[in-house]
Amino acid sequence: MAREDSSRPPRPNRRRWTEVEVQKLTSVFGGCITQKKMPSGKQIAELARSMPGRTIAQIRAQINNYVLGKIHF
């Protein structure tokens, strides 16, 4: 039986990216994605504040998937 680690916050639920979220992400970071460059953490954090329910890590991973070509827009 696994013990719960009370020092870590609970993991957010996994869910698919909505069309609105994808549009917002690609409109803000489309230039970075086409140049195959990751935006700064500060830029990602700014977007995360306007996307409730999405963490910085989730946004960074989604952008990385676009940059690596795993997802196309």
Backbone as JSON Lines, residues from 0, in Angstrom:
{"i":0,"aa":"M","n":[0.85,-1.18,0.0],"ca":[0.0,0.0,0.0],"c":[0.89,1.24,0.0]}
{"i":1,"aa":"A","n":[0.62,2.16,-0.9],"ca":[1.44,3.36,-1.02],"c":[1.02,4.4,0.02]}
{"i":2,"aa":"R","n":[2.02,5.04,0.55],"ca":[1.75,6.12,1.51],"c":[1.58,7.42,0.77]}
{"i":3,"aa":"E","n":[0.72,8.25,1.29],"ca":[0.57,9.58,0.71],"c":[1.64,10.48,1.29]}
{"i":4,"aa":"D","n":[2.26,11.26,0.43],"ca":[3.27,12.21,0.87],"c":[2.59,13.55,1.07]}
{"i":5,"aa":"S","n":[2.43,13.95,2.32],"ca":[1.68,15.18,2.61],"c":[2.5,16.43,2.31]}
{"i":6,"aa":"S","n":[3.78,16.28,1.99],"ca":[4.6,17.46,1.7],"c":[4.42,17.93,0.26]}
{"i":7,"aa":"R","n":[3.86,17.09,-0.6],"ca":[3.65,17.47,-1.99],"c":[2.19,17.83,-2.23]}
{"i":8,"aa":"P","n":[1.97,18.85,-3.06],"ca":[0.57,19.18,-3.39],"c":[-0.02,18.1,-4.28]}
{"i":9,"aa":"P","n":[-1.32,17.95,-4.29],"ca":[-1.95,16.93,-5.13],"c":[-1.74,17.24,-6.6]}
{"i":10,"aa":"R","n":[-1.62,16.19,-7.42],"ca":[-1.45,16.37,-8.85],"c":[-2.75,16.84,-9.48]}
{"i":11,"aa":"P","n":[-2.68,17.77,-10.43],"ca":[-3.9,18.18,-11.11],"c":[-4.43,17.04,-11.97]}
{"i":12,"aa":"N","n":[-5.72,17.05,-12.2],"ca":[-6.33,16.02,-13.04],"c":[-5.89,16.19,-14.48]}
{"i":13,"aa":"R","n":[-5.69,15.07,-15.17],"ca":[-5.33,15.11,-16.58],"c":[-6.6,15.26,-17.39]}
{"i":14,"aa":"R","n":[-6.54,16.13,-18.38],"ca":[-7.67,16.3,-19.28],"c":[-7.16,16.81,-20.61]}
{"i":15,"aa":"R","n":[-7.95,16.58,-21.63],"ca":[-7.57,17.02,-22.98],"c":[-7.57,18.55,-23.05]}
{"i":16,"aa":"W","n":[-6.75,19.05,-23.96],"ca":[-6.72,20.48,-24.19],"c":[-7.93,20.86,-25.03]}
{"i":17,"aa":"T","n":[-8.64,21.89,-24.62],"ca":[-9.81,22.35,-25.37],"c":[-9.35,23.17,-26.57]}
{"i":18,"aa":"E","n":[-10.24,23.37,-27.53],"ca":[-9.93,24.18,-28.7],"c":[-9.56,25.6,-28.29]}
{"i":19,"aa":"V","n":[-10.26,26.14,-27.31],"ca":[-9.99,27.51,-26.84],"c":[-8.58,27.59,-26.25]}
{"i":20,"aa":"E","n":[-8.2,26.59,-25.45],"ca":[-6.86,26.57,-24.86],"c":[-5.79,26.46,-25.94]}
{"i":21,"aa":"V","n":[-6.02,25.59,-26.92],"ca":[-5.05,25.41,-28.0],"c":[-4.92,26.7,-28.8]}
{"i":22,"aa":"Q","n":[-6.04,27.35,-29.1],"ca":[-6.0,28.6,-29.86],"c":[-5.24,29.67,-29.1]}
{"i":23,"aa":"K","n":[-5.47,29.76,-27.79],"ca":[-4.78,30.75,-26.98],"c":[-3.28,30.47,-26.96]}
{"i":24,"aa":"L","n":[-2.92,29.21,-26.78],"ca":[-1.51,28.81,-26.73],"c":[-0.81,29.12,-28.05]}
{"i":25,"aa":"T","n":[-1.42,28.74,-29.16],"ca":[-0.78,28.93,-30.45],"c":[-0.77,30.4,-30.88]}
{"i":26,"aa":"S","n":[-1.75,31.18,-30.44],"ca":[-1.73,32.6,-30.8],"c":[-0.64,33.34,-30.02]}
{"i":27,"aa":"V","n":[-0.4,32.94,-28.78],"ca":[0.62,33.6,-27.97],"c":[2.01,33.12,-28.34]}
{"i":28,"aa":"F","n":[2.18,31.81,-28.53],"ca":[3.51,31.24,-28.74],"c":[3.72,30.65,-30.13]}
{"i":29,"aa":"G","n":[2.89,31.01,-31.09],"ca":[3.03,30.48,-32.44],"c":[4.38,30.8,-33.06]}
{"i":30,"aa":"G","n":[4.9,31.99,-32.81],"ca":[6.21,32.38,-33.34],"c":[7.32,31.52,-32.79]}
{"i":31,"aa":"C","n":[7.28,31.27,-31.48],"ca":[8.29,30.42,-30.85],"c":[8.21,29.0,-31.39]}
{"i":32,"aa":"I","n":[6.99,28.52,-31.57],"ca":[6.8,27.15,-32.04],"c":[7.35,26.99,-33.46]}
{"i":33,"aa":"T","n":[7.06,27.94,-34.35],"ca":[7.54,27.84,-35.73],"c":[9.06,27.97,-35.8]}
{"i":34,"aa":"Q","n":[9.66,28.69,-34.87],"ca":[11.13,28.82,-34.81],"c":[11.77,27.68,-34.05]}
{"i":35,"aa":"K","n":[10.95,26.75,-33.54],"ca":[11.43,25.59,-32.78],"c":[12.2,26.02,-31.53]}
{"i":36,"aa":"K","n":[11.71,27.08,-30.87],"ca":[12.34,27.57,-29.65],"c":[11.31,27.6,-28.53]}
{"i":37,"aa":"M","n":[11.77,27.3,-27.34],"ca":[10.89,27.35,-26.17],"c":[10.84,28.78,-25.65]}
{"i":38,"aa":"P","n":[9.64,29.26,-25.26],"ca":[9.55,30.58,-24.63],"c":[10.14,30.52,-23.23]}
{"i":39,"aa":"S","n":[10.38,31.69,-22.66],"ca":[10.95,31.75,-21.31],"c":[9.91,31.31,-20.28]}
{"i":40,"aa":"G","n":[10.39,30.92,-19.14],"ca":[9.51,30.53,-18.05],"c":[8.59,31.66,-17.62]}
{"i":41,"aa":"K","n":[9.1,32.88,-17.69],"ca":[8.3,34.05,-17.33],"c":[7.13,34.23,-18.29]}
{"i":42,"aa":"Q","n":[7.38,34.01,-19.58],"ca":[6.32,34.12,-20.58],"c":[5.27,33.04,-20.37]}
{"i":43,"aa":"I","n":[5.73,31.83,-20.08],"ca":[4.81,30.73,-19.84],"c":[3.98,30.99,-18.59]}
{"i":44,"aa":"A","n":[4.61,31.53,-17.55],"ca":[3.9,31.84,-16.3],"c":[2.81,32.89,-16.54]}
{"i":45,"aa":"E","n":[3.09,33.86,-17.4],"ca":[2.08,34.88,-17.73],"c":[0.85,34.23,-18.35]}
{"i":46,"aa":"L","n":[1.08,33.32,-19.29],"ca":[-0.05,32.64,-19.93],"c":[-0.78,31.76,-18.93]}
{"i":47,"aa":"A","n":[-0.06,31.12,-18.04],"ca":[-0.68,30.23,-17.05],"c":[-1.66,30.99,-16.15]}
{"i":48,"aa":"R","n":[-1.35,32.24,-15.88],"ca":[-2.27,33.05,-15.04],"c":[-3.61,33.28,-15.74]}
{"i":49,"aa":"S","n":[-3.6,33.28,-17.07],"ca":[-4.85,33.51,-17.8],"c":[-5.54,32.21,-18.2]}
{"i":50,"aa":"M","n":[-4.96,31.06,-17.8],"ca":[-5.54,29.77,-18.13],"c":[-5.78,28.98,-16.85]}
{"i":51,"aa":"P","n":[-6.9,29.24,-16.19],"ca":[-7.17,28.5,-14.95],"c":[-7.3,27.01,-15.24]}
{"i":52,"aa":"G","n":[-6.76,26.2,-14.36],"ca":[-6.84,24.76,-14.56],"c":[-5.63,24.18,-15.28]}
{"i":53,"aa":"R","n":[-4.72,25.03,-15.75],"ca":[-3.5,24.57,-16.42],"c":[-2.3,25.08,-15.63]}
{"i":54,"aa":"T","n":[-1.37,24.17,-15.35],"ca":[-0.17,24.55,-14.63],"c":[0.92,24.97,-15.61]}
{"i":55,"aa":"I","n":[1.96,25.58,-15.08],"ca":[3.09,25.98,-15.91],"c":[3.7,24.75,-16.57]}
{"i":56,"aa":"A","n":[3.83,23.67,-15.82],"ca":[4.42,22.44,-16.36],"c":[3.58,21.87,-17.49]}
{"i":57,"aa":"Q","n":[2.27,21.91,-17.37],"ca":[1.4,21.4,-18.44],"c":[1.54,22.24,-19.7]}
{"i":58,"aa":"I","n":[1.62,23.55,-19.54],"ca":[1.77,24.44,-20.69],"c":[3.13,24.23,-21.34]}
{"i":59,"aa":"R","n":[4.18,24.13,-20.52],"ca":[5.53,23.9,-21.04],"c":[5.59,22.58,-21.82]}
{"i":60,"aa":"A","n":[4.98,21.54,-21.29],"ca":[4.98,20.23,-21.96],"c":[4.23,20.3,-23.29]}
{"i":61,"aa":"Q","n":[3.13,21.01,-23.32],"ca":[2.35,21.13,-24.56],"c":[3.15,21.89,-25.62]}
{"i":62,"aa":"I","n":[3.82,22.98,-25.22],"ca":[4.64,23.73,-26.16],"c":[5.78,22.85,-26.66]}
{"i":63,"aa":"N","n":[6.4,22.1,-25.76],"ca":[7.49,21.2,-26.14],"c":[7.02,20.16,-27.16]}
{"i":64,"aa":"N","n":[5.8,19.66,-27.0],"ca":[5.25,18.71,-27.96],"c":[5.1,19.34,-29.34]}
{"i":65,"aa":"Y","n":[4.72,20.61,-29.39],"ca":[4.64,21.32,-30.68],"c":[6.03,21.5,-31.27]}
{"i":66,"aa":"V","n":[6.99,21.93,-30.44],"ca":[8.35,22.18,-30.91],"c":[8.99,20.89,-31.44]}
{"i":67,"aa":"L","n":[8.77,19.78,-30.76],"ca":[9.35,18.5,-31.19],"c":[8.61,17.88,-32.37]}
{"i":68,"aa":"G","n":[7.47,18.45,-32.76],"ca":[6.72,17.95,-33.9],"c":[5.77,16.83,-33.55]}
{"i":69,"aa":"K","n":[5.54,16.57,-32.28],"ca":[4.59,15.53,-31.89],"c":[3.15,15.96,-32.14]}
{"i":70,"aa":"I","n":[2.92,17.29,-32.12],"ca":[1.62,17.87,-32.38],"c":[1.82,18.95,-33.44]}
{"i":71,"aa":"H","n":[0.88,19.07,-34.37],"ca":[0.97,20.09,-35.42],"c":[-0.21,21.03,-35.3]}
{"i":72,"aa":"F","n":[0.02,22.3,-35.65],"ca":[-1.08,23.26,-35.66],"c":[-1.18,23.94,-36.99]}
